[in-house]
Amino acid sequence: MNLNNIRVAVIGAGANTRKLHIPNLQAQTGVEIVAVANRTRASGRKVARELHLPRVADSWEDVIYDDEIDAVCIGTWPYMHAPLTIAALESDKHVMCEARMAMNSMEAHAMFEASRMHPRLVAQIVPAPHTLAFDRTIIDLISKGYIGDLITLDVRIAEGSNFPQRDGPALWRHDRDLSGNNIMFLGIWYEIIMRWAGPAKTVQAVGQNVVKYRKRADGTRAAMTIPDHIDVICAMEQGGQMRLTVSNVVGHLPRTDIYICGTEGTIRLTDEDGKLELTAGRRRNKRLTPVKIPKNKKGGWRVEEEFINAIRGKEIITHTDFSTGVKYMEWTDAVTKALRTGGMVHLPLEIDY
């Protein structure tokens, strides 16, 4: 492999892949995107024309088993993440895989084990991007004792929610056969919460399907089995607890509203007008006030740069490695199990292979 000329192929050119991964990989010095394989050759040709890609592959196998390709960017729906990732690693290719990691935690574990069997290959999951600008500051505040001991994380997410849209189409996110146990934005926000406060040790959940069915492209009804409103309660490993609400069907709420409350202080991250704002206050303060984020702590999107630098041995993957992906997939499975049983689920899961 020539590190000065890394040859990348794309499998599944969805919206995020076209908007971010392909242009940002093309912007890296010494990186060439040499092929795209999409669900149909026609859609692949469209992407190739739009983003100036030289080759349209007939199938993902044509990419995975091409010895001239060094790395793959997987942008398919979750149902293909595990088979494509494992096949790519076994074919000596570095992997950047779109989130969510897999259909379920069993698949995620299989992906993780495949990466461990090929330790010189880079294996990366595309991270949750929402709070990258704030993460370092929030982590530092908590680590330095600003809030004291954690009492509760109160998280309410209504991103894209605007009352029930009963005439909305059935999308892949509504189909367990394509998305697995992933529910709305749950896994994304748990990944973020783990950055700040570590993992949960227990999970309880209630949820509902306010919109009972949606229409497929052919006009037939599809029953909705993935909740569109959910409340999750967790005990955290470091102490304290979390209440997480995610909804696609409520109205007149902030897109994001998060309180991190401790024995000595409170941190709030909220979005009421399309822009996230960070405020904080300690016991002696009368109110929460804006937190100034130093320039050197303000993170941002650099997923593709990190991927290429990791291949070249210049840095390691931080956003997001497969170990972290396994943790959020186990938590997602725990939420699904809690919904079905009405009981408390303990983490980490005991996986029965």
C-alpha positions in Angstrom: 0.0 0.0 0.0 1.3 3.4 -1.0 0.5 5.8 1.9 1.1 8.8 -0.5 -1.7 7.6 -2.8 -4.5 6.0 -0.8 -7.3 4.5 -3.0 -10.7 4.6 -1.4 -14.0 3.2 -2.7 -17.5 4.1 -1.5 -20.3 1.5 -0.9 -23.7 3.2 -0.5 -23.7 6.9 -1.4 -26.4 8.2 0.9 -27.0 11.9 1.8 -24.3 12.1 4.5 -21.8 10.3 2.3 -22.4 12.6 -0.6 -22.5 15.8 1.5 -19.5 15.0 3.8 -17.5 11.8 3.3 -16.8 12.0 -0.4 -15.9 15.7 -0.6 -13.9 15.6 2.6 -12.0 12.5 1.5 -11.3 14.1 -1.9 -9.9 17.1 -0.1 -7.2 15.0 1.7 -3.8 15.2 0.1 -2.8 11.9 -1.6 -6.3 10.4 -1.4 -8.3 9.2 -4.5 -11.8 7.9 -4.5 -11.7 5.4 -7.3 -15.1 3.8 -7.3 -18.7 3.9 -6.1 -21.1 1.0 -5.6 -24.7 2.0 -5.0 -28.0 0.1 -4.7 -28.4 0.4 -8.5 -26.0 1.1 -11.2 -28.1 4.1 -12.3 -28.0 5.7 -8.9 -24.2 5.0 -8.8 -23.8 6.7 -12.2 -25.7 9.8 -10.9 -23.4 10.1 -7.9 -20.3 9.5 -10.0 -21.3 12.4 -12.4 -22.2 14.7 -9.5 -19.0 14.1 -7.5 -16.5 13.3 -10.4 -15.9 9.7 -9.5 -14.1 7.7 -12.2 -15.8 4.3 -11.8 -19.2 2.8 -11.1 -19.0 -0.7 -9.7 -21.7 -3.3 -10.5 -21.8 -4.6 -6.9 -20.2 -4.2 -3.5 -18.3 -7.4 -4.1 -16.5 -5.7 -7.0 -15.2 -3.2 -4.5 -14.4 -5.4 -1.5 -12.4 -7.9 -3.5 -10.5 -5.4 -5.6 -6.9 -5.7 -4.5 -6.1 -2.2 -5.9 -8.4 -0.6 -3.3 -7.0 0.3 0.1 -10.0 1.5 2.1 -13.8 1.6 1.9 -16.3 4.1 3.1 -19.6 2.3 3.9 -22.6 4.5 3.7 -25.4 2.0 3.4 -28.3 1.5 5.8 -27.4 -0.4 9.0 -28.6 -3.8 7.7 -25.4 -4.1 5.6 -22.9 -2.5 7.9 -21.7 -5.8 9.6 -21.4 -8.0 6.5 -19.6 -5.2 4.5 -17.3 -4.2 7.3 -16.3 -7.8 8.1 -15.7 -8.7 4.4 -13.7 -5.5 3.9 -11.4 -6.2 6.9 -10.9 -9.8 5.9 -10.0 -8.4 2.4 -7.2 -6.2 4.0 -9.1 -2.9 3.7 -9.4 -0.1 6.1 -13.0 0.7 7.0 -15.0 3.9 7.7 -18.6 2.9 8.4 -21.6 5.2 8.7 -23.5 5.2 12.0 -25.4 3.5 13.5 -22.8 0.8 13.8 -25.0 -2.3 13.1 -28.5 -3.8 13.4 -27.8 -5.0 17.0 -25.1 -5.6 19.5 -24.4 -9.2 18.3 -23.5 -7.8 14.9 -21.5 -5.0 16.5 -19.5 -7.5 18.6 -18.8 -9.5 15.4 -17.5 -6.3 13.7 -15.3 -5.5 16.7 -13.9 -9.0 16.8 -13.1 -8.8 13.1 -11.2 -5.5 13.7 -9.2 -7.1 16.5 -8.2 -9.9 14.2 -6.8 -7.3 11.8 -5.2 -4.8 14.2 -3.1 -2.9 11.6 -6.3 -1.9 9.8 -8.1 1.2 10.7 -11.8 0.6 11.7 -13.9 3.7 12.4 -17.6 4.5 12.9 -18.8 7.9 11.9 -19.5 9.8 15.1 -22.5 11.6 16.5 -21.6 15.2 15.4 -24.1 17.4 17.3 -22.0 18.5 20.2 -18.4 18.3 18.9 -17.9 22.0 19.5 -18.8 21.6 23.2 -17.6 18.2 24.2 -14.1 19.1 25.4 -15.4 21.9 27.5 -18.2 19.9 29.1 -15.8 17.0 29.8 -13.3 19.4 31.4 -15.9 21.0 33.6 -17.2 17.7 34.9 -13.6 16.3 35.3 -12.5 19.3 37.3 -15.4 19.0 39.7 -17.5 21.9 38.5 -20.8 20.0 39.1 -19.5 17.9 42.0 -20.9 14.4 41.9 -23.4 13.7 39.2 -27.1 13.6 40.4 -28.9 13.5 37.1 -28.6 13.9 33.4 -32.0 15.3 32.1 -32.0 15.0 28.3 -34.9 15.9 26.0 -34.4 15.6 22.3 -37.2 16.8 19.8 -35.0 17.3 16.8 -37.1 17.3 13.7 -40.3 16.9 15.8 -43.4 18.8 14.9 -46.5 17.0 16.1 -47.6 13.7 14.5 -47.2 13.6 10.7 -49.7 10.9 9.9 -49.3 11.3 6.2 -45.5 10.9 6.3 -43.8 8.2 4.1 -42.4 4.9 5.5 -38.6 5.4 5.5 -35.8 2.9 6.2 -35.5 4.3 9.7 -39.1 3.0 10.3 -38.2 -0.6 9.2 -36.5 -3.0 11.6 -35.4 -5.2 8.7 -33.2 -2.3 7.6 -32.4 -0.4 10.8 -32.4 -3.1 13.4 -32.9 -2.1 17.0 -31.9 1.5 16.3 -34.7 3.9 17.5 -34.8 7.4 16.2 -31.8 9.3 17.6 -31.3 7.3 20.7 -27.9 5.7 19.9 -26.5 9.0 18.7 -27.3 10.8 21.9 -26.2 8.0 24.1 -22.8 8.1 22.3 -22.6 11.8 23.2 -23.6 11.2 26.8 -20.9 8.5 27.1 -18.3 11.1 26.1 -19.4 13.3 29.0 -20.4 10.9 31.8 -19.4 7.4 30.9 -21.8 4.4 30.4 -25.0 3.4 32.0 -25.3 0.3 34.1 -29.1 -0.2 34.0 -31.8 0.6 31.6 -35.6 0.9 31.8 -37.9 2.3 29.1 -41.4 3.0 28.0 -42.4 4.1 24.5 -45.2 4.4 22.1 -46.1 4.6 18.4 -48.3 7.7 18.1 -48.3 7.2 14.3 -49.5 3.6 13.9 -48.8 3.2 10.2 -47.2 4.9 7.3 -47.5 4.5 3.5 -44.9 2.7 1.4 -43.9 4.1 -2.0 -46.4 1.7 -3.6 -49.3 3.1 -1.5 -49.6 0.1 0.8 -49.7 0.5 4.6 -46.6 -0.3 6.7 -47.2 -0.9 10.4 -44.9 1.1 12.6 -43.1 -1.1 15.2 -40.3 1.3 16.1 -41.4 3.9 18.7 -41.7 7.6 17.7 -41.8 8.7 21.4 -39.7 7.1 24.1 -38.6 7.7 27.7 -35.5 5.9 29.0 -34.3 5.9 32.6 -30.7 4.8 33.4 -28.5 4.4 36.5 -25.0 5.5 35.5 -21.8 3.6 36.3 -20.1 6.7 37.9 -23.2 7.3 40.1 -26.2 9.4 39.4 -28.9 8.7 36.9 -30.2 9.8 33.5 -33.6 10.5 32.0 -33.6 10.6 28.2 -36.6 11.5 26.1 -36.5 11.4 22.3 -39.6 12.2 20.2 -40.6 12.7 16.6 -44.2 13.6 17.5 -44.2 16.5 20.0 -44.5 20.2 19.2 -43.3 23.5 20.6 -40.3 22.1 22.4 -36.6 23.0 22.0 -34.8 20.7 19.5 -32.3 19.9 22.3 -32.5 20.6 26.0 -30.0 18.9 28.3 -29.3 19.5 32.0 -26.3 17.9 33.7 -27.0 18.4 37.4 -24.6 17.7 40.3 -24.1 18.3 44.0 -22.2 21.6 43.3 -23.3 22.9 39.9 -25.4 22.5 36.8 -24.5 22.6 33.1 -27.1 23.2 30.4 -26.9 22.7 26.6 -29.9 23.9 24.8 -31.1 24.7 21.3 -34.3 26.8 21.1 -33.6 28.8 17.9 -31.5 26.5 15.8 -28.2 27.1 17.6 -26.8 25.2 20.6 -25.8 27.3 23.6 -23.9 26.2 26.7 -24.6 27.7 30.1 -23.5 26.7 33.6 -23.8 27.8 37.2 -22.5 26.7 40.6 -24.1 26.6 44.0 -23.2 30.2 44.8 -24.5 31.6 41.5 -28.0 33.0 41.1 -28.5 31.8 37.6 -26.9 29.9 34.7 -24.6 32.1 32.6 -23.0 31.5 29.2 -19.8 29.5 29.0 -17.0 30.8 26.8 -15.3 28.0 24.9 -11.6 28.5 24.3 -10.6 28.2 20.7 -8.2 25.4 21.4 -11.1 23.4 23.0 -13.7 23.9 20.3 -14.0 20.7 18.3 -15.4 20.2 14.9 -16.0 17.7 12.1 -12.8 16.1 11.0 -13.9 12.5 10.5 -12.4 11.9 7.1 -9.1 13.6 8.0 -8.8 11.5 11.2 -9.5 8.3 9.1 -6.7 9.1 6.6 -4.3 10.2 9.3 -4.9 7.0 11.2 -4.1 5.0 8.1 -0.9 6.9 7.8 -0.1 6.3 11.4 -0.3 10.0 12.4 -3.1 9.7 15.0 -5.5 7.2 16.4 -9.3 7.0 16.0 -11.1 9.0 18.7 -14.4 9.6 16.8 -15.6 6.8 16.9 -13.7 3.5 17.6 -15.4 0.1 17.4 -15.2 -0.4 21.2 -17.4 2.7 21.7 -19.8 1.5 19.0 -20.3 -1.8 20.7 -21.2 0.0 24.0 -23.9 2.2 22.3 -25.2 -0.8 20.4 -25.5 -2.8 23.7 -27.3 0.1 25.3 -29.7 0.3 22.2 -30.4 -3.4 22.6 -31.0 -3.0 26.3 -33.6 -0.2 25.5 -35.4 -2.6 23.1 -35.4 -5.4 25.6 -36.7 -3.1 28.4 -39.5 -1.9 26.1 -40.5 -5.5 25.3 -40.3 -6.9 28.9 -41.2 -3.8 31.0 -38.3 -4.7 33.2 -34.8 -3.4 34.1 -31.9 -4.5 31.9 -28.4 -4.6 33.2 -25.3 -3.6 31.3 -23.0 -4.8 29.8 -25.3 -7.4 28.2 -24.6 -11.1 28.4 -24.5 -12.0 24.7 -25.6 -15.6 23.9 -23.8 -16.6 20.7 
